[in-house]
Amino acid sequence: MSAVYKPPGVDVVILDNPRLINLGEAARVTAIVGLGSMIRVVVDEALVRGTGSVDLLAAHPASGVNVSQIASFSGIVPGLVSAALISAGGGLYNASSASVDPTGFLTWSGSGEDVPSSGNTYFVTYTYDVPSSQFTPTLFNDKQFIRAKHGLESNTTGILSVAGSINLENGAPAVMLAQASGSVYNEQAYKTAIDKLEKFDFIEQVAVVFPSGSVSRSQQETLLVYAFTHVGKMNESRKERGLMQGSPSPDYTGDGIDLIGDPATPGTYTFRSSAITSEDNVYAVPSEANRVDESGNNMILDGNFLAVAVAGKQVAQVLRSTPITGAVITGLTIENERWSDFEMNFLASNGCLVLNSRSNVITIRDAITTDPTNANTQEISVVAQSRLVKRSLRNGLENTYTGKGKIILPTTPNDVVATTEAILRTLVKEGEIFAYGIEDDPLTGQTKISATQNPTDPRKIDVTCSIKYLYPLKFISVTVSTYV
């Protein structure tokens, strides 16, 4: 067989470079723990009457099924002329002619115009107990889906719907909701819901919301300490995240907070902000906000919902390095010009993230954590960069080297250096950090990237490097001289 003719020319093949790293992260989200509806409401589910006496609701197999209306057409509500039996000139079938099994079987008996005939379509409105999947943490990116699962907004049993909606309204790409079991606050149920967040690695912030009027401030604070313990555990487990929290007002619970105070006076904002001093903790004030529900009623909410809004604004940023100081918070209202500049400065100096409202526009006055040690621990955007660098280096190096059946060759340390540099260079190019070290400078702390095989454990390569963060512009100092 003759060879295939090939004309003179040049062939070029570009090989894949394993040192080029794609850092494309999944969206970072807020995980919110709270209470939600314990029943599902189904309105006008269409069924076709079978040839026998038994029809099956879509919820089967469910528990606690309770039918409230069976209609010949959809859209019938109490008070309308159609909200009467068909025999009385309305559009309803006789629900007493159908026995309802708690699992979702509908068994018809009798006959006549108030009982649907075989082949007829009818519409059932009913409720049933939520399934066990209700308490599985779930991602949402649409408020309607939130309400379908967790119920209508309220500051008692509908707080997850409130919090999830607020988070999305402030720009979050998605929100994770973890419902605690039960219709009233139970500490262990909340802890169980928090524990379920351990397996997720895309959580940026954790928040907890509580029902109005039934949970004391001390109960809230005890649970929030547990939530912060969860954050610490996850940071040690390579699933970095933070906690954003607030406090209840006296209108939300009897022992609520509404005083600036000082770090030595319990029951005040500044005392509470100093209780957990950490770069992984944000404490939002004030302790009261308002929101209008779907029915047009005003809801009083507490500071934890303000924290949820701040978390939504932070995860909404495309770059972790983007500061949210000055960002506008939506979905809530707070008292206009509540504090003077002196009071807000005092709150911030004690670790409070102050939300200020003017003309009903809420802004983040200064996006800070409760740790004032230095710019690296105080600035939310810098802490977020730190988490990103850890994730990027860990994921990039793991995906390239560890767990791949590789052995350490003489060239491996240099390969690791090259991969580390590729990761950091990408972060610089994308605007997530300012720079990485390319030389050793003891004056600034800059160190160039290096890698060596560990002399004690030869299976390990030790890498050292340095980075420079992108810092928010917060201060400008101007010196003016005079002349004649």
C-alpha positions in Angstrom: 0.0 0.0 0.0 1.5 3.4 -1.0 2.1 6.0 1.6 -0.4 9.0 1.8 1.1 12.0 0.0 2.0 14.9 2.2 3.0 18.2 0.7 6.0 20.2 2.0 5.1 22.3 5.0 5.5 22.7 8.8 3.4 21.0 11.4 2.9 22.6 14.8 1.6 20.7 17.9 1.0 22.5 21.2 1.3 20.2 24.1 -0.7 20.7 27.3 1.3 22.3 30.1 0.6 20.6 33.4 1.9 23.6 35.2 -0.9 25.8 34.0 -3.6 25.9 36.7 -7.2 26.7 36.3 -8.4 28.3 39.6 -12.0 28.6 38.6 -13.9 28.4 41.9 -17.4 27.4 42.5 -19.6 30.2 43.9 -19.1 30.9 47.5 -22.3 31.0 49.5 -23.7 31.8 52.9 -25.1 28.9 54.9 -28.0 29.9 57.2 -29.5 27.8 60.0 -33.0 28.4 61.4 -36.6 27.3 61.6 -39.0 26.7 58.7 -42.4 25.4 58.0 -43.2 21.9 59.3 -46.0 21.3 56.9 -46.2 21.6 53.1 -49.2 23.3 51.5 -50.5 22.1 48.2 -53.1 24.2 46.4 -55.3 22.8 43.6 -53.4 19.6 42.8 -55.0 18.2 39.7 -56.2 14.5 39.9 -58.1 12.4 37.5 -60.7 10.2 39.1 -59.8 6.6 38.4 -62.0 3.7 37.4 -62.0 2.4 41.0 -62.6 4.2 44.2 -59.0 5.1 45.2 -56.9 8.0 43.9 -53.4 8.8 44.9 -52.1 12.3 45.9 -48.6 13.3 44.5 -47.3 13.6 48.1 -47.7 9.8 48.7 -46.1 8.3 50.6 -46.4 11.2 53.1 -47.6 11.6 56.6 -50.2 13.8 58.2 -52.1 14.4 55.0 -55.1 16.7 55.6 -57.4 17.7 52.7 -59.2 21.0 53.1 -60.9 21.4 49.7 -61.8 19.4 46.6 -63.0 21.4 43.7 -64.2 20.9 40.1 -61.9 23.7 38.9 -59.0 25.6 40.3 -58.9 29.0 42.0 -61.8 28.7 44.4 -61.2 30.5 47.6 -63.4 31.1 50.6 -65.9 33.9 50.2 -66.6 33.4 46.5 -69.9 32.2 45.3 -68.1 29.2 43.8 -67.0 28.1 47.3 -70.1 25.9 47.7 -71.1 22.4 46.7 -71.9 21.8 43.0 -75.4 20.8 44.1 -75.8 24.3 45.7 -74.6 26.1 42.6 -70.9 26.2 43.5 -67.8 24.4 42.3 -66.9 22.1 45.2 -67.2 18.4 45.5 -68.3 17.0 48.8 -65.1 16.3 50.8 -67.0 14.1 53.2 -67.5 11.6 50.4 -63.7 11.0 50.3 -61.8 9.4 53.1 -58.2 10.5 53.3 -55.5 8.2 54.4 -52.6 10.1 56.2 -50.2 8.7 53.7 -52.0 10.3 50.7 -54.7 7.8 49.5 -58.0 9.4 48.6 -60.9 6.9 48.7 -64.3 7.9 47.2 -67.7 6.7 48.3 -71.2 7.6 47.2 -72.4 9.1 44.0 -74.2 12.1 42.6 -73.1 15.5 41.3 -71.1 16.3 44.4 -68.8 13.3 43.7 -66.5 13.3 40.7 -67.2 10.7 38.1 -64.6 8.3 36.6 -62.4 10.2 34.2 -63.2 13.7 35.6 -60.4 16.0 36.7 -60.7 17.5 40.1 -58.5 19.8 42.2 -57.3 19.0 45.8 -56.0 21.4 48.3 -54.2 19.8 51.2 -51.3 19.9 53.7 -48.9 17.2 54.8 -46.0 16.8 57.2 -42.6 17.8 55.7 -40.5 14.8 54.8 -37.1 14.0 56.3 -35.4 15.7 53.3 -36.7 19.0 54.7 -33.8 19.0 57.1 -31.1 18.4 54.5 -29.1 21.6 53.7 -30.2 22.8 50.3 -28.9 25.4 47.8 -31.4 28.0 46.5 -31.0 30.7 43.9 -34.7 31.7 43.7 -36.9 33.1 46.4 -40.0 31.3 45.2 -38.3 27.9 45.6 -37.3 28.9 49.1 -40.9 29.7 50.0 -42.2 26.5 48.4 -40.0 24.5 50.7 -39.7 26.6 53.9 -43.0 28.4 53.9 -44.1 32.0 53.8 -42.0 34.7 55.5 -42.6 35.3 59.1 -40.4 36.1 62.1 -41.4 32.9 63.9 -41.8 29.8 61.8 -40.8 31.4 58.4 -37.4 32.8 59.4 -35.4 30.7 57.0 -37.5 32.1 54.1 -36.9 35.6 55.4 -33.2 35.1 55.8 -32.7 33.3 52.5 -34.6 35.9 50.6 -32.6 38.8 52.2 -29.3 37.0 51.3 -30.3 36.7 47.7 -31.7 40.2 47.5 -28.2 41.5 48.4 -26.7 39.8 45.4 -25.7 36.4 46.6 -25.4 33.9 43.7 -27.1 31.3 45.9 -27.8 30.5 49.5 -27.7 27.3 51.5 -30.5 26.8 54.0 -30.3 24.3 56.8 -33.6 23.9 58.6 -33.6 22.8 62.3 -36.2 20.2 63.1 -39.3 21.2 65.1 -41.7 24.1 65.1 -40.1 25.9 68.1 -36.5 26.6 69.0 -34.5 23.6 70.3 -30.8 24.0 71.0 -29.9 20.4 70.0 -31.9 20.6 66.8 -30.0 23.8 65.8 -26.7 22.1 66.6 -27.6 19.1 64.5 -28.4 21.5 61.6 -25.1 23.2 62.0 -23.3 19.9 62.1 -24.8 19.0 58.7 -22.8 21.9 57.1 -19.5 20.1 57.8 -19.4 18.2 54.5 -19.7 21.3 52.3 -16.5 23.1 51.1 -18.1 26.1 49.2 -19.4 27.9 52.3 -17.9 31.4 52.8 -20.0 32.5 55.8 -22.3 30.9 58.4 -25.3 32.7 59.9 -28.0 31.6 62.4 -31.4 33.1 62.7 -33.9 32.7 65.6 -37.7 33.1 66.0 -39.0 36.2 67.6 -40.2 36.2 71.2 -39.2 32.7 72.2 -35.4 32.6 72.3 -33.6 34.6 74.9 -30.4 36.5 74.2 -28.4 34.1 76.4 -29.8 31.2 74.4 -28.8 32.9 71.2 -25.3 33.6 72.4 -24.8 30.0 73.6 -25.8 28.6 70.2 -23.7 31.2 68.4 -20.7 30.1 70.4 -21.3 26.6 69.1 -21.6 28.0 65.6 -18.2 29.6 66.0 -16.7 26.4 67.3 -18.0 24.8 64.0 -16.2 27.5 62.1 -13.0 26.8 63.9 -13.3 23.1 63.3 -13.9 23.6 59.6 -11.0 26.0 59.2 -8.8 23.3 60.7 -10.4 20.8 58.3 -9.5 22.8 55.2 -13.0 24.1 54.7 -12.4 27.7 55.6 -15.4 29.9 56.5 -16.5 32.6 58.8 -19.4 33.5 61.1 -21.5 36.6 60.7 -23.8 37.3 63.7 -25.9 40.0 65.4 -27.9 40.3 68.6 -31.7 40.6 69.4 -33.3 43.8 70.4 -35.6 44.2 73.5 -38.5 44.2 71.0 -37.3 40.8 69.7 -36.7 39.1 73.0 -37.0 40.3 76.6 -33.3 40.5 77.4 -32.2 41.9 74.1 -29.5 44.5 73.5 -30.0 48.2 72.6 -27.1 49.9 74.4 -23.6 50.8 73.1 -22.0 50.2 76.5 -18.4 49.2 76.9 -16.4 46.0 76.7 -16.8 45.5 80.5 -20.6 45.9 80.6 -22.7 42.8 79.8 -25.8 43.3 77.7 -24.3 45.9 75.4 -23.0 45.9 71.9 -19.4 46.5 72.7 -19.4 43.7 75.3 -20.8 41.3 72.9 -18.4 42.2 70.1 -15.5 41.6 72.4 -16.8 38.1 73.4 -15.4 36.5 70.2 -12.4 38.4 69.0 -11.5 36.7 65.7 -10.8 37.4 62.1 -13.4 34.8 61.4 -16.2 36.6 63.3 -18.3 39.6 62.1 -20.7 41.2 64.5 -23.3 43.5 62.9 -25.2 46.3 64.7 -27.8 47.6 65.4 -30.0 44.8 66.9 -33.3 45.6 65.2 -34.5 45.9 61.6 -37.8 45.8 59.8 -39.2 44.1 56.7 -42.6 43.9 55.1 -43.9 40.4 54.4 -45.9 39.2 51.4 -49.1 40.2 53.1 -47.9 43.8 53.7 -47.4 43.3 57.4 -44.3 44.8 59.1 -42.0 42.2 60.7 -39.5 43.1 63.4 -36.3 41.3 62.9 -33.0 41.2 64.9 -29.4 41.8 64.2 -28.8 38.3 62.9 -30.8 39.2 59.8 -28.7 42.2 59.3 -25.6 39.9 59.4 -27.3 37.7 56.8 -27.6 40.8 54.5 -24.0 41.7 55.0 -23.0 38.0 54.2 -25.1 38.2 51.0 -23.3 41.4 50.0 -19.9 39.8 50.6 -20.4 36.6 48.7 -21.9 38.6 45.8 -18.5 40.1 45.0 -16.9 38.4 42.0 -13.5 38.9 43.5 -12.8 38.0 47.2 -10.5 41.1 47.3 -13.4 43.5 46.7 -14.2 45.5 49.9 -17.8 46.0 50.8 -17.4 49.1 52.9 -20.0 51.6 51.6 -22.1 48.9 50.0 -25.9 49.4 50.1 -27.9 46.8 52.0 -31.4 46.0 50.6 -34.5 44.1 51.8 -34.5 45.7 55.3 -35.0 49.1 57.0 -33.4 50.4 60.2 -33.8 53.6 62.1 -32.4 56.6 60.2 -29.2 58.3 61.6 -29.5 56.2 64.8 -26.1 57.1 66.1 -23.7 60.1 65.9 -20.3 59.8 64.2 -18.6 59.6 67.6 -20.9 56.7 68.7 -20.4 54.8 65.4 -16.6 55.3 65.7 -16.7 54.0 69.2 -18.7 50.9 68.1 -16.3 50.2 65.3 -13.2 50.7 67.5 -14.6 47.9 69.6 -15.1 45.5 66.7 -18.7 46.2 65.6 -19.6 46.3 61.9 -21.9 49.3 61.9 -24.9 49.6 59.5 -26.0 53.2 59.0 -29.2 54.4 57.4 -29.8 57.8 55.9 -33.0 58.5 54.0 -33.9 54.8 54.4 -30.7 53.8 52.5 -28.6 51.4 54.6 -24.9 51.2 54.0 -22.0 49.3 55.5 -20.0 52.0 57.3 -16.9 49.9 57.7 -16.6 46.2 56.7 -14.6 44.9 59.7 -14.2 41.7 61.8 -14.0 41.7 65.6 -10.2 41.3 65.5 -8.5 44.7 65.4 -4.9 43.3 65.6 -3.9 44.5 62.2 -5.2 45.1 58.6 -4.8 41.4 57.8 -7.2 40.3 60.6 -9.6 43.3 60.6 -10.5 43.7 57.0 -13.2 41.2 55.7 -11.8 41.4 52.2 -8.3 40.6 53.3 -9.5 37.6 55.4 -11.4 36.4 52.3 -8.2 36.7 50.3 -6.4 34.6 52.9 -9.0 31.9 52.6 -8.8 32.0 48.8 -5.0 31.6 48.8 -5.2 28.6 51.1 -7.9 27.0 48.9 -6.1 27.7 45.6 -2.7 26.4 46.7 -4.2 23.4 48.4 -6.4 22.4 45.4 -3.9 23.2 42.8 -1.1 21.2 44.3 -3.3 18.3 45.3 -4.8 18.1 41.9 -1.3 18.0 40.3 0.7 16.0 42.7 -0.6 14.3 45.8 -2.8 11.2 45.5 -1.7 10.8 41.9 0.7 7.8 42.3 3.7 10.1 41.8 7.1 9.6 43.3 9.6 12.3 44.5 12.3 12.6 41.9 15.3 15.1 42.0 13.3 17.4 39.8 10.0 17.2 41.8 10.8 20.1 44.2 11.4 22.4 41.2 8.2 21.2 39.6 6.3 22.1 42.8 7.9 25.5 42.8 6.8 26.1 39.2 3.2 25.0 40.0 3.1 27.2 43.1 4.2 30.1 41.1 1.6 29.4 38.4 -1.1 29.4 41.0 0.0 32.7 42.7 0.6 34.4 39.3 -2.9 33.5 38.3 -4.3 35.1 41.6 -2.3 38.2 40.8 -3.5 38.3 37.2 -7.1 37.9 38.3 -6.9 40.7 40.8 -7.3 38.5 43.9 -3.9 39.4 45.5 -1.4 42.2 44.9 1.8 40.2 44.4 3.9 37.2 45.5 7.4 37.0 46.6 10.2 36.8 44.0 13.1 37.5 46.2 14.2 37.3 49.9 13.9 40.7 51.6 14.2 40.6 55.4 13.0 44.2 55.6 9.6 43.6 54.1 9.3 39.9 54.9 9.2 38.9 51.2 10.5 35.5 50.5 10.8 33.8 47.1 9.1 30.4 46.4 11.2 27.4 47.5 10.5 23.7 47.9 12.6 21.0 49.6 12.2 17.4 50.5 11.5 17.1 54.2 14.6 15.5 55.9 12.5 13.8 58.6 9.6 12.6 56.5 11.0 12.0 52.9 7.4 11.6 51.6 6.8 15.3 52.2 7.9 18.4 50.3 8.0 21.6 52.3 7.1 24.8 50.3 7.6 28.4 51.5 6.4 31.5 49.7 5.0 34.9 50.5 2.2 37.0 49.2 1.0 40.6 49.4 -2.7 41.3 49.8 -4.8 43.9 48.1 -5.9 46.3 50.8 -9.0 48.5 50.8 -8.3 52.2 50.6 -9.5 53.6 53.9 -7.3 56.5 54.8 -5.7 59.5 53.0 -3.4 61.7 55.0 -2.9 65.2 53.5 -0.2 67.6 54.7 -0.7 71.2 53.7 1.9 73.8 54.0 1.4 77.5 53.6 3.4 80.0 51.7 3.4 83.7 51.1 
